[in-house]
């Protein structure tokens, strides 16, 4: 089947734009040639739509195995397609933890039937308890895993941290590091500041992240290795990463997109959907994150998709689980940020930026979206099995129209 997309907007890295016609035919997506006018099975007026390479999410939680009612492999694949993502790094925090060749193969074999690429983050310690190392080399050599980490947990043991980055250097593996000090953050539920004091809620201070990042950079400085810092969200953390890059350390970083849209003041009504880790912080930290995105200190934006069932979120604020679903709201979040950061930079942070971090060759894919289209995020449109989002039930702006993955043209219906 041949499909003509008329007037797709291409945004170049320098910020310039141009509209062109593209054709999808026989699994290939190419510029339309003006030298001939073949018959098309379908012509689509794509005026105002934007074309980019397929999006890559470096931090995506899943329930299966063990918590399929929160998010199964199938529902996650459907959510990724509907959200414009062609590949996602899957966190190891399932039950059981993804920590062996068998665990990895189970996920990859189940995911083969779907078009998004599942990239497994293998756990580096057994049951992500921070102590005994997993069979890292076996997961790499037998199942092709080159990205490792503890997922939503910090790797707080300095000795294990050093041994792991030394192991990973045997095959150019990457440690994905969710850096914070668990003891400095203990019993905390939101950012420590004036708002947490007024609410009477135990806070998580900036220093919980800053100390961990600083310590881990010292270990990297000593032992070498490739480390990707995930979901950084303090001003000092950004400065530490910036200085480490200038020094020549092999480090990269990402930030959760919702950290750029919410602050700790948004928790004044105790909405459990806004309870996330790391927590929303203040305006000074947000300004530092924006600066880090603009100057290249922060390499990627991530959804930090953390599905939770209703019973885990709708309870007293201090008992509710951390986490927010973030896939289908990702494009609407981009739309909100576009005036401040521009489409060229935003798209770079979900395409070329993640590609430079990942030690994999990914299949060519494309995402086509309409930044002006409006839709309602509700039970009918939600592809996830969870709905823990502050935007659930809201009218949103920005909709994915088509994705091209593994040679298939897929129309997105929400």
C-alpha positions in Angstrom: 0.0 0.0 0.0 1.3 3.5 -0.9 0.4 6.5 1.2 1.2 10.1 0.4 1.7 12.6 3.2 1.3 16.1 1.8 3.0 19.0 3.4 4.8 17.4 6.4 6.8 19.9 8.3 10.5 19.0 8.8 12.4 20.8 11.6 16.1 20.9 11.1 18.7 21.0 14.0 19.3 24.7 13.3 15.6 25.5 14.0 14.7 26.1 10.3 11.6 24.5 8.9 10.3 23.3 5.5 7.3 21.4 4.3 7.7 18.4 2.0 5.7 15.5 0.7 6.6 12.0 1.8 5.5 8.6 0.6 5.2 5.3 2.5 5.4 2.3 0.2 6.5 -1.3 0.6 7.8 -0.6 4.1 9.9 2.4 3.0 9.3 6.1 4.0 10.9 8.5 1.5 10.6 11.9 0.0 8.0 12.1 -2.8 9.6 12.5 -6.2 8.2 15.3 -8.4 9.4 13.6 -11.5 6.5 11.2 -11.5 2.9 11.2 -10.2 2.0 7.6 -9.4 -1.4 6.5 -8.1 -1.5 6.4 -4.3 -3.9 4.2 -2.3 -4.3 7.1 0.2 -3.4 10.8 0.3 -3.3 12.6 3.6 -3.3 16.3 4.1 -0.5 16.7 6.7 -0.3 20.5 6.7 0.7 21.6 10.2 1.9 18.1 11.2 5.5 17.6 12.2 7.8 14.7 11.2 10.7 13.5 13.3 12.7 10.3 13.8 11.1 7.8 16.1 11.3 8.9 19.8 13.3 7.0 22.4 12.4 6.9 26.1 15.4 6.1 28.4 13.3 5.4 31.5 10.1 3.4 31.3 8.6 1.3 34.1 6.5 -1.9 33.5 4.5 -4.3 35.7 5.0 -7.6 33.9 6.0 -10.0 35.4 4.4 -9.9 38.8 2.3 -6.8 38.5 0.6 -7.2 35.2 -2.5 -5.4 36.5 -0.4 -2.2 36.5 1.2 -2.5 33.1 1.6 -5.6 30.9 4.0 -5.9 28.0 1.1 -5.6 25.6 -0.4 -2.5 27.2 3.1 -0.9 27.4 3.7 -1.6 23.7 0.3 0.0 22.9 1.1 3.0 25.1 4.5 3.5 23.4 2.9 3.4 19.9 0.2 5.8 20.9 2.7 8.1 22.4 5.1 8.2 19.4 7.9 6.2 21.0 9.7 3.6 18.9 12.0 2.3 21.6 12.1 2.4 25.4 14.6 1.3 28.1 12.6 -1.0 30.5 13.4 -0.7 34.2 14.3 -3.9 36.0 11.9 -3.3 39.0 9.5 -6.1 38.2 8.6 -9.1 40.3 10.9 -11.0 40.0 13.5 -8.4 39.2 15.0 -8.6 35.7 18.4 -9.9 36.8 19.3 -12.9 34.7 19.4 -14.2 31.1 16.1 -16.0 31.6 14.4 -12.8 32.9 15.7 -10.8 29.9 14.7 -13.4 27.4 11.2 -13.7 28.8 10.6 -10.0 28.2 12.3 -9.9 24.8 10.5 -13.0 23.5 7.1 -11.6 24.6 7.9 -8.2 23.1 8.8 -9.5 19.7 5.3 -9.4 18.4 5.0 -5.6 19.0 6.6 -2.9 16.9 8.4 -0.8 19.6 11.8 -2.0 20.6 12.2 -3.0 24.3 15.7 -2.3 25.6 16.2 -4.0 28.9 18.0 -2.4 31.8 19.5 -5.3 33.6 19.7 -5.1 37.4 23.2 -4.9 38.8 22.5 -6.4 42.2 20.3 -9.3 43.1 16.8 -8.2 43.8 18.1 -4.7 43.5 19.2 -4.9 47.2 22.5 -3.1 46.6 24.7 -6.0 47.8 25.3 -9.1 45.7 26.1 -8.6 42.0 24.0 -10.2 39.3 25.4 -12.2 36.4 26.2 -9.0 34.4 28.5 -10.6 31.9 26.1 -13.4 31.3 23.2 -11.0 30.6 25.4 -9.2 28.1 27.0 -12.1 26.3 23.9 -14.3 26.2 21.1 -11.8 25.8 22.8 -8.7 24.5 22.1 -6.4 27.4 24.5 -3.4 27.6 22.5 -1.1 29.8 22.5 -1.8 33.6 21.2 -0.2 36.7 18.9 -0.5 39.7 16.0 1.2 38.1 14.0 3.2 40.6 16.4 2.4 43.4 19.8 4.1 44.0 23.0 2.2 44.0 24.1 3.6 47.3 26.9 1.1 48.1 30.2 2.8 47.0 32.1 -0.4 46.8 29.5 -2.1 44.6 29.3 1.1 42.4 33.0 1.0 41.7 33.1 -2.8 41.0 30.1 -2.5 38.6 31.5 0.3 36.5 34.7 -1.7 36.3 32.8 -4.8 35.1 30.9 -2.7 32.5 34.2 -1.5 30.9 34.8 -5.1 29.7 32.2 -4.5 27.0 31.5 -0.8 26.9 28.4 -1.1 29.0 26.6 1.8 30.5 25.4 2.2 34.1 22.1 4.0 34.4 22.3 5.7 37.7 19.3 7.0 39.7 21.5 8.9 42.2 20.3 9.9 45.6 21.3 9.0 49.2 18.5 6.9 50.6 19.3 7.8 54.2 19.2 11.5 53.5 15.9 11.0 51.7 14.4 8.5 54.3 10.7 9.0 55.2 10.5 11.9 52.7 7.5 12.4 50.5 8.1 15.8 48.7 10.7 18.5 48.3 12.0 19.8 51.6 11.2 23.5 51.7 8.7 26.1 52.9 5.8 24.2 51.3 6.6 20.9 53.0 7.0 22.7 56.3 3.5 24.4 55.9 2.0 21.1 55.0 3.7 19.2 57.8 5.1 16.6 55.4 8.6 15.2 55.8 10.7 16.5 52.9 13.5 15.2 50.7 16.3 17.8 50.7 18.3 18.7 47.6 21.4 17.4 49.3 20.1 13.9 49.1 20.7 14.1 45.3 23.7 16.4 45.3 25.8 14.3 47.7 25.1 11.1 45.7 26.0 12.7 42.4 29.2 14.2 43.8 30.2 10.9 45.4 29.5 8.9 42.2 31.4 11.3 40.1 34.4 10.9 42.4 34.2 7.1 41.9 34.0 7.5 38.1 37.0 9.9 38.2 38.9 7.1 40.0 37.7 4.0 38.2 36.6 5.3 34.7 33.5 3.9 32.9 30.4 5.2 31.3 27.6 6.4 33.5 24.2 8.0 32.6 22.6 10.0 35.4 18.8 9.7 35.3 16.2 12.1 36.4 18.5 14.8 37.8 16.5 17.7 39.2 18.6 20.0 41.4 20.6 23.1 40.4 23.8 21.7 42.0 23.3 18.4 40.3 23.2 20.1 36.9 26.4 22.1 37.8 28.2 18.9 38.9 27.3 17.1 35.6 28.3 20.2 33.6 31.7 20.3 35.3 32.3 16.6 34.9 31.6 16.8 31.2 34.0 19.7 30.9 36.6 17.7 32.7 36.2 14.9 30.2 34.4 12.3 32.3 32.2 9.9 30.2 28.9 10.9 31.7 25.5 11.9 30.4 22.2 12.9 32.0 18.5 13.1 31.5 15.5 14.7 33.3 11.9 13.7 33.6 9.8 15.9 31.4 7.2 16.6 34.1 9.9 18.1 36.3 9.9 21.0 33.9 6.1 21.6 34.3 5.4 21.1 38.0 6.9 22.4 41.3 6.5 21.6 44.9 3.8 24.3 45.3 1.5 22.1 43.2 1.3 19.6 46.0 -0.6 21.9 48.4 -3.9 19.9 47.9 -2.1 16.6 48.5 -2.8 15.1 45.1 -1.1 11.7 45.2 -0.7 11.7 41.4 2.0 14.4 41.9 4.0 12.3 44.4 7.0 11.4 42.4 10.7 10.5 43.0 12.8 12.6 42.7 10.2 15.1 44.0 9.1 18.3 42.3 11.4 21.1 43.5 11.4 24.9 43.3 11.8 27.6 40.6 15.5 27.9 41.0 16.0 24.2 40.3 13.7 24.3 37.3 15.6 27.2 35.9 18.8 25.3 36.2 17.3 22.3 34.4 16.1 24.5 31.5 19.6 26.0 31.3 21.1 22.4 31.4 18.9 21.4 28.5 19.8 24.4 26.4 23.6 24.1 26.9 23.7 20.3 26.4 24.5 19.3 30.0 21.2 17.4 30.0 21.2 15.0 27.0 17.7 13.6 27.0 14.1 14.0 28.2 12.4 10.9 29.6 8.8 10.0 30.5 9.8 8.3 33.8 6.6 6.3 33.2 5.7 4.6 36.5 2.3 2.9 36.3 0.5 2.4 39.7 -2.9 0.9 40.3 -5.6 2.9 42.1 -5.1 1.2 45.4 -1.5 2.2 45.5 -2.1 5.9 44.8 -5.5 6.9 46.2 -4.8 6.8 49.9 -3.2 9.1 52.5 -0.4 11.1 50.8 2.3 9.7 53.0 1.2 6.1 52.2 0.8 6.5 48.5 3.4 5.1 46.1 5.7 7.3 44.2 5.2 7.5 40.5 3.3 9.0 37.5 2.4 7.5 34.1 4.0 9.7 31.5 3.8 8.2 28.0 0.6 9.5 26.5 1.0 12.9 28.1 4.5 13.2 26.8 3.6 15.1 23.6 1.2 17.4 25.4 4.0 18.2 27.8 6.3 18.9 24.8 3.7 21.3 23.5 3.7 23.2 26.8 7.5 23.5 26.7 7.8 24.3 23.0 7.5 28.1 23.3 10.3 28.1 25.8 12.6 25.6 24.3 11.6 25.2 20.6 10.7 22.0 18.7 14.2 21.5 17.3 15.8 21.2 20.7 13.0 19.2 22.2 13.0 16.7 19.4 16.8 16.4 19.6 16.4 15.4 23.3 14.2 12.4 22.4 16.0 11.3 19.3 19.6 12.1 18.7 20.4 12.6 22.4 19.2 9.2 23.5 20.9 7.5 20.5 24.3 8.9 21.6 23.7 7.4 25.1 22.6 3.9 24.1 25.2 1.3 23.0 22.7 -0.2 20.5 21.9 0.1 16.8 18.2 0.9 16.5 15.8 0.2 13.7 14.9 3.3 11.6 11.6 4.7 12.6 9.5 7.8 12.3 6.9 9.7 14.3 4.3 12.0 12.8 2.3 14.3 15.1 0.0 17.3 15.1 0.9 19.8 17.9 -2.4 21.6 17.5 -4.8 18.6 17.8 -6.9 18.4 20.9 -8.0 15.2 22.6 -9.3 14.0 26.0 -7.2 11.8 28.2 -9.7 9.4 29.7 -10.7 5.8 30.0 -11.5 5.6 26.3 -8.2 7.0 25.1 -5.9 5.6 27.8 -3.8 2.7 26.5 -2.1 2.0 29.8 -3.6 -0.2 32.5 -2.9 2.6 35.0 -4.2 6.2 35.2 -2.0 7.8 37.9 -1.7 11.1 36.2 -2.8 14.7 37.3 -3.9 15.2 33.7 -6.3 12.2 33.6 -9.8 13.4 32.6 -8.3 16.6 31.1 -8.4 18.0 27.5 -4.9 18.0 26.1 -3.2 19.5 23.1 -0.8 17.6 20.9 -1.6 14.2 19.3 0.5 11.6 17.6 -1.1 10.7 14.2 1.1 8.0 12.8 4.3 6.0 13.6 6.4 4.0 11.2 8.1 1.1 13.1 9.7 -2.0 11.8 8.5 -1.2 8.3 4.9 -0.8 9.3 2.8 2.3 9.0 0.5 2.5 12.1 -2.3 5.0 12.5 -2.8 6.1 16.1 -6.3 6.2 17.3 -7.2 7.7 20.7 
